[in-house]
Amino acid sequence: MKQIDLNCDLGEGAGQDAVLMPLISSASIACGAHAGNLETMIETVELALASRVGIGAHPGYFDRENFGRQERAITPEEAARIVLTQVDQLSEVAGSRLRHVKLHGALYNQVSADPALAAAVAGELARRWPDLILFALSGSELAAAGRARGLRVAEEVFADRTYQRDGRLTPRSEPGALITDEVVAVAQVLRMVRHGVVRATDGSDWPIRADTICLHGDGSNAVPFAQRLRQELAAAGVAVKAFAG
């Protein structure tokens, strides 16, 4: 049976983490920058442990006003420092149970696309946290940089986002960036997981590797969508299991 990791961004104050946790296999936990604080990190780690869900750090820009989704000019050194600082913070709570790191929002998008940023972040993670799994956008500069430095990389695909013809996500500022129809979102996931392709906004097919599927935990329909996706994956012969590499 084919297996896929199902990860969700949690600890961001959506109020439904406890309900979502049993439906996923990996939790990416906000580290106090774009959202969260020490209390939410502790609570979310405890929920993950109770459900035997993989624990990951979810570092982003220190920008609560824009939920870490506004890009800004940044040096490679600063990008690496932001990531390492927040991974260190969650490690103080999770200890040896910390399994992965996944960037958030604008930081995720910029490091995915910029070779210099990707090299700096992957290099510092490999130096400081060589055993962590790096969750990175499928086909991205960060995925390539992580592998080049010996990290285990889980290539990530998105259930509720559309793709451009170069494999990048459609920016949230553009029309059609989000998929709101559950039927369309599920169909996109199944095609990526089973056939390794995604339909871009221009109608072309782009090859894609799906190791882990991202669910956004801050959506109002996150729980019913997660339940539906689990059902559809099971019906297609795909088991949900934490990525091991």
C-alpha positions in Angstrom: 0.0 0.0 0.0 1.3 3.5 -0.9 1.9 5.8 2.1 1.8 9.5 2.4 2.5 11.9 5.3 -0.3 14.4 6.2 1.0 17.5 7.9 -0.9 20.4 9.4 0.2 23.9 10.6 -0.9 24.1 14.3 -0.4 26.1 17.4 -1.6 29.2 15.5 -4.6 30.0 17.6 -7.3 28.4 15.4 -8.9 26.6 18.4 -9.3 23.3 16.6 -5.9 21.7 17.1 -7.2 19.0 19.4 -9.7 17.8 16.8 -7.3 18.0 13.9 -4.4 16.1 15.7 -5.8 12.5 15.4 -6.4 13.1 11.7 -2.8 13.9 10.7 0.6 12.3 11.0 2.8 15.3 11.4 2.3 18.7 13.2 4.2 21.8 12.2 4.0 24.0 15.3 4.3 27.8 15.3 7.3 29.0 17.3 6.1 32.4 18.6 7.0 34.5 15.5 4.1 34.7 13.1 1.9 33.1 15.8 2.0 31.1 19.0 3.9 31.5 22.3 5.5 29.2 24.9 2.1 28.1 26.2 0.7 27.2 22.8 4.0 25.3 22.0 3.7 23.3 25.2 0.0 22.5 24.6 0.5 21.6 21.0 3.5 19.3 21.7 1.5 17.5 24.4 -1.4 17.0 22.0 0.9 15.6 19.3 2.5 13.2 21.8 -0.9 12.0 22.9 -1.9 11.2 19.3 1.6 9.9 18.4 2.0 12.6 15.7 5.4 13.7 14.4 6.5 17.0 15.9 8.0 19.8 13.8 9.1 23.4 14.1 7.3 25.9 11.9 9.4 29.1 11.8 8.3 32.2 10.0 8.9 36.0 10.0 8.3 37.9 13.2 5.2 39.5 11.7 2.0 38.8 13.6 0.2 41.6 11.9 0.5 39.9 8.5 0.6 36.3 9.9 4.1 36.0 8.4 2.8 36.1 4.9 4.4 39.4 3.7 7.7 39.0 1.9 10.6 41.3 2.7 14.2 41.8 1.7 16.4 39.3 3.7 20.0 38.1 3.6 20.9 34.5 3.6 22.5 34.8 7.0 19.3 36.4 8.4 17.1 33.7 6.9 19.2 31.0 8.5 19.3 32.8 11.9 15.4 33.2 11.9 15.0 29.5 11.2 17.6 28.2 13.8 16.3 30.5 16.5 12.8 29.2 16.3 13.9 25.5 15.9 15.9 26.0 19.1 12.9 27.4 20.9 10.7 24.5 20.0 13.4 22.0 20.9 13.4 23.4 24.4 9.8 22.1 24.6 9.9 19.0 22.5 13.4 17.8 23.2 14.5 14.7 21.3 11.0 14.2 20.0 11.4 17.0 17.5 11.4 15.4 14.1 11.1 18.0 11.3 11.2 21.6 10.3 9.0 23.4 7.9 9.1 27.1 7.1 6.0 29.2 7.1 4.4 31.7 4.8 6.5 34.3 3.0 9.7 32.9 4.4 8.8 29.5 3.0 8.1 30.9 -0.4 11.3 33.0 -0.6 13.6 30.3 0.6 12.0 27.8 -1.8 12.8 30.1 -4.8 16.1 31.7 -3.9 19.2 29.4 -4.2 21.3 31.6 -1.8 18.6 31.6 0.9 18.0 27.9 0.4 21.8 27.1 0.7 22.1 29.2 3.9 19.1 27.6 5.6 19.9 24.1 4.6 23.6 24.5 5.5 22.9 25.7 9.0 20.2 23.1 9.6 22.7 20.4 8.5 25.3 21.8 10.8 23.1 22.3 13.9 20.2 19.8 13.3 21.4 17.1 10.9 18.9 14.5 12.1 15.8 16.7 11.4 13.6 16.0 8.4 13.3 19.1 6.2 9.8 19.6 4.8 10.3 21.6 1.5 8.1 22.6 -1.4 8.3 19.9 -4.1 11.0 20.6 -6.7 12.2 23.7 -4.9 15.6 25.1 -4.3 15.3 24.3 -0.7 14.6 20.6 -1.4 17.6 20.4 -3.6 19.8 22.3 -1.1 18.7 20.0 1.7 19.5 16.9 -0.2 22.9 18.2 -1.3 23.8 18.7 2.4 22.7 15.2 3.5 19.4 16.1 5.1 16.4 13.9 4.8 13.9 15.9 2.7 10.1 15.4 2.5 8.9 17.1 -0.6 5.6 18.9 0.2 2.5 19.4 -1.9 -0.5 21.5 -1.1 -4.2 20.4 -1.1 -5.7 23.8 -1.2 -3.3 25.9 -3.4 -3.0 26.1 -7.1 0.3 25.8 -9.0 2.0 27.8 -11.7 3.6 26.1 -14.8 7.0 26.2 -13.1 5.8 24.2 -10.1 5.6 27.2 -7.8 2.5 28.0 -5.8 0.3 30.7 -7.1 0.9 33.8 -4.9 -1.9 34.4 -2.5 -2.2 38.0 -3.9 -3.4 36.6 -7.2 -6.9 35.4 -8.1 -7.4 31.7 -7.9 -4.5 31.0 -5.5 -6.7 29.1 -3.1 -8.8 26.1 -3.9 -12.1 26.4 -2.0 -13.9 23.5 -3.6 -13.2 20.3 -1.6 -13.9 18.1 -4.6 -11.3 19.9 -6.7 -8.8 19.9 -3.8 -9.2 16.1 -3.1 -8.8 15.4 -6.8 -5.6 17.4 -7.0 -4.2 15.5 -4.0 -5.0 12.1 -5.4 -3.5 13.0 -8.8 -0.3 14.3 -7.1 0.0 11.3 -4.8 -0.9 8.5 -7.3 0.4 9.9 -10.6 3.1 12.4 -9.6 1.7 15.3 -11.6 -0.3 18.5 -10.9 -2.4 20.6 -13.2 -1.1 24.1 -13.4 -3.2 27.2 -13.8 -2.4 27.4 -17.6 -3.7 23.8 -18.1 -0.3 22.1 -18.4 0.8 19.2 -16.2 3.8 19.6 -14.0 5.7 16.6 -12.6 5.7 16.7 -8.8 6.9 14.5 -5.9 4.5 14.1 -3.0 6.1 12.9 0.3 3.9 15.0 2.5 0.6 16.9 2.0 0.0 20.2 3.7 -3.3 21.0 5.4 -3.8 24.5 6.8 -5.2 24.3 10.3 -6.4 27.9 10.4 -9.3 27.4 7.9 -12.9 27.2 9.1 -13.4 23.9 7.2 -10.1 22.3 8.2 -11.5 19.5 10.2 -14.2 18.3 7.8 -11.7 18.6 4.9 -9.1 16.6 6.8 -11.7 13.9 7.5 -12.8 13.8 3.9 -9.2 13.6 2.6 -8.4 10.7 4.9 -11.4 8.9 3.6 -10.6 9.5 0.0 -7.0 8.5 0.5 -8.0 5.3 2.2 -10.4 4.5 -0.6 -7.6 5.0 -3.1 -5.3 2.6 -1.3 -3.1 5.3 0.3 -2.2 5.0 4.0 -1.5 8.1 6.1 1.8 7.6 7.9 4.5 10.0 9.2 7.4 10.5 6.8 10.5 8.7 7.8 12.9 9.3 4.9 
